[in-house]
Amino acid sequence: MPGKYAFVTGTDHGVGLALAEELLKRGYFVVAARVNPAENAIDRLQVENAGRMAVVECNVGTDESVSAMASAVKKLVPQIDLLINNAGILGDMKKVLGEDLDFDEMLRVINVNSLGPLRVTNALYPLLLAGKEKTVINISSEAGSIADCERVGWFGYCMSKAANNMQSALVHNNLVKQGGRVIAMHPGHVATYMRGHLDTTAKLTPEEAAKGILSVVLDGELPITERPVYLDYSGKKLPW
Ligand SMILES: NC(=O)c1ccc[n+]([C@@H]2O[C@H](COP(=O)([O-])OP(=O)(O)OC[C@H]3O[C@@H](n4cnc5c(N)ncnc54)[C@H](OP(=O)(O)O)[C@@H]3O)[C@@H](O)[C@H]2O)c1
């Protein structure tokens, strides 16, 4: 077994799949969690990396699924050194104040994007404590910055990522006492299918985003600080 273990959510495709691939290149044993068993790109990666990765299923939006995933992961690996909460959904981007806002959809987005990472980190906490680095990367977004907010819509997504950031701060305050840390990370504007179609206006490929994120966290001199850091894939600090 290798010496370093990573766990990533939302590895069906996009940034999560690219993170799993990049972590394998860096020598990690990777546990990849996907939500949809029909998405098989991760199976191909597993075949190419037999003995160096495992695939589990996890819907970060339900307690039952996260609990079942955690039980399975505890049987697969002795520790988690790097936990990446990547899974996320977008919701409506168009409606503004005064329109027919969909609050049920907002609740679904907040459940997945804000509570999902906390469910996962909490369920895997014993494995994280057993790890050497005890590092959590929460894939947030620039859209979660309250200080920089210029949008008039995207209510569910922006609010969910702002709450994701607060969750990062609270989890960091727990972990830092144990020698660990949380990094809130904006992956950049990435060409994925998050909008329901390939976002051709994006600047980065998922591979470029994943390489950048891991380089910032694993290659740089990123000291463990009392408060968590909120960075983008190039290492630039974002305002909370
Ligand atoms: N793309 C960007 O420009 C951008 C910018 C800022 C932040 N982000 C963040 O980056 C992360 C990755 O997004 P992406 O761009 O790679 O989009 P993506 O390709 O849609 O990836 C999101 C992943 O999360 C999975 N997922 C959705 N709901 C889930 C659930 N309930 N439980 C577990 N997994 C779930 C998706 O699986 P299925 O599709 O199979 O359901 C997919 O694998 C997200 O957190 C997103 O908010 C992206």
The ligand as a Gaussian input file, in Angstrom:
#p B3LYP/6-31G(d) Opt

LIG

0 1
 N      -16.790000      24.788000     -13.370000
 C      -16.536000      25.960000     -12.793000
 O      -16.276000      26.981000     -13.478000
 C      -16.551000      26.092000     -11.301000
 C      -16.301000      27.359000     -10.742000
 C      -16.288000      27.485000      -9.364000
 C      -16.521000      26.383000      -8.570000
 N      -16.784000      25.163000      -9.128000
 C      -17.006000      24.032000      -8.232000
 O      -16.204000      22.947000      -8.636000
 C      -16.800000      21.709000      -8.196000
 C      -16.797000      20.727000      -9.360000
 O      -17.656000      21.225000     -10.372000
 P      -17.429000      20.936000     -11.932000
 O      -17.264000      22.253000     -12.598000
 O      -16.418000      19.886000     -12.129000
 O      -18.888000      20.437000     -12.361000
 P      -19.418000      18.980000     -12.661000
 O      -18.670000      18.381000     -13.798000
 O      -20.908000      19.106000     -12.761000
 O      -18.988000      18.190000     -11.360000
 C      -19.752000      18.137000     -10.185000
 C      -19.665000      16.722000      -9.672000
 O      -20.440000      16.607000      -8.483000
 C      -21.294000      15.477000      -8.640000
 N      -22.485000      15.630000      -7.812000
 C      -23.591000      16.362000      -8.045000
 N      -24.467000      16.205000      -7.039000
 C      -23.907000      15.334000      -6.163000
 C      -24.314000      14.766000      -4.951000
 N      -25.505000      15.034000      -4.405000
 N      -23.477000      13.906000      -4.309000
 C      -22.266000      13.619000      -4.845000
 N      -21.821000      14.103000      -6.014000
 C      -22.637000      14.972000      -6.652000
 C      -21.596000      15.437000     -10.123000
 O      -22.078000      14.167000     -10.506000
 P      -23.234000      14.016000     -11.627000
 O      -23.063000      15.116000     -12.611000
 O      -23.010000      12.648000     -12.189000
 O      -24.538000      14.136000     -10.904000
 C      -20.217000      15.714000     -10.674000
 O      -19.428000      14.569000     -10.659000
 C      -18.187000      22.082000      -7.688000
 O      -18.187000      22.138000      -6.285000
 C      -18.417000      23.467000      -8.266000
 O      -19.315000      24.243000      -7.482000
 C      -16.792000      24.994000     -10.477000

